[in-house]
Each structure stands twice: as C-alpha cells, then as structure tokens.
Amino acid sequence: MKERAEIDGPADADAYRRAITVSDERLADDPEPLLRHELLFKRGTAHSQLGDHAAARRVLRTAMNDDPHLRRALDVANARVRRAP
C-alpha cells in the first residue's frame, strides 16, 4: 500500500504543482471566506506532498487563521494565551 505522502512520479508532482497554480488563480479572485479557507488548505496540502514543508506550514497557518469556524485558533488568540499568567 502506498503511503499518503509518497509521490509516484512526475505525473503526481505535476498534478500537485497544477493544484497550487489553480489555487493561486482562484485566490486572486478574492473568494468568500469558506472557499478561501478550502483553497488555502488544498494549496498547503499540495506543498506538503511536494516536500516543501516550510511553504505548507505557512499556507496551512493562513488557512487556519482564515477559517471562520476556527476563530478560537487564531494566532492572536494563541499569543494572548501564551502571555497569560
């Protein structure tokens, strides 16, 4: 059985690169918040599958902060918790 993060070859890598490009194009249209979150999540996942973990982490953090259902997970809120006595 193939591991989830395993890429079978150039075709898989090209598909992930295309997913990033399509996500970028759709994000440029300033979509509504739920769609924006979904596009960012897919973009971050594609970066992860390609092995670019720094970009994946950055994009997934943005997705987390943009998700209207995860407002409690905002970086700002997390920073406040860290400063609490």
C-alpha positions as CSV (number, residue, x, y, z in Angstrom):
1,M,0.0,0.0,0.0
2,K,1.3,3.5,-0.9
3,E,1.9,6.0,1.8
4,R,-0.1,9.1,1.6
5,A,2.9,11.4,1.2
6,E,4.5,9.2,-1.4
7,I,4.6,10.6,-4.9
8,D,4.6,8.0,-7.7
9,G,6.5,10.1,-10.2
10,P,6.4,13.2,-12.4
11,A,2.7,12.9,-13.1
12,D,1.8,13.2,-9.4
13,A,4.2,16.0,-8.9
14,D,2.8,17.9,-11.9
15,A,-0.7,17.4,-10.5
16,Y,0.3,18.9,-7.2
17,R,2.0,21.8,-8.9
18,R,-1.1,22.4,-11.0
19,A,-3.2,22.3,-7.8
20,I,-1.1,25.1,-6.4
21,T,-1.4,27.1,-9.6
22,V,-5.2,26.7,-9.8
23,S,-5.5,27.6,-6.1
24,D,-3.4,30.8,-6.7
25,E,-5.6,31.8,-9.6
26,R,-8.8,31.2,-7.7
27,L,-7.5,33.0,-4.6
28,A,-6.7,36.0,-6.8
29,D,-10.4,36.4,-7.4
30,D,-10.9,37.1,-3.6
31,P,-13.3,34.3,-2.9
32,E,-15.8,34.2,0.0
33,P,-14.2,33.1,3.3
34,L,-15.2,29.4,3.3
35,L,-13.9,28.9,-0.2
36,R,-10.8,30.8,0.6
37,H,-10.1,28.5,3.5
38,E,-10.6,25.4,1.4
39,L,-8.3,26.7,-1.4
40,L,-5.6,27.6,1.1
41,F,-5.9,24.2,2.8
42,K,-5.6,22.4,-0.6
43,R,-2.7,24.6,-1.6
44,G,-0.9,23.8,1.7
45,T,-1.5,20.1,1.3
46,A,-0.1,20.2,-2.2
47,H,3.1,22.0,-0.9
48,S,3.4,19.3,1.7
49,Q,3.1,16.5,-0.8
50,L,5.8,18.1,-2.9
51,G,8.1,18.2,0.2
52,D,8.0,22.0,0.7
53,H,7.1,21.8,4.3
54,A,8.0,25.4,5.1
55,A,5.6,26.7,2.5
56,A,3.0,24.1,3.6
57,R,3.2,25.3,7.2
58,R,2.9,28.9,6.2
59,V,-0.1,28.3,3.9
60,L,-1.8,26.0,6.4
61,R,-1.4,28.5,9.2
62,T,-3.1,31.1,7.0
63,A,-5.9,28.7,6.2
64,M,-6.3,28.0,9.9
65,N,-6.5,31.7,10.7
66,D,-8.9,32.4,7.9
67,D,-11.4,29.5,8.7
68,P,-14.5,31.2,10.1
69,H,-15.2,28.1,12.2
70,L,-11.8,28.1,13.9
71,R,-11.6,31.7,15.1
72,R,-10.6,30.3,18.5
73,A,-7.4,29.1,16.9
74,L,-6.2,32.5,15.6
75,D,-2.6,33.3,16.1
76,V,-3.6,36.4,18.0
77,A,-5.7,34.4,20.5
78,N,-2.8,31.9,20.9
79,A,-0.4,34.8,21.6
80,R,-2.8,36.1,24.3
81,V,-2.9,32.7,26.0
82,R,0.9,32.5,26.0
83,R,1.1,35.9,27.7
84,A,-1.5,35.0,30.4
85,P,0.0,34.5,33.9
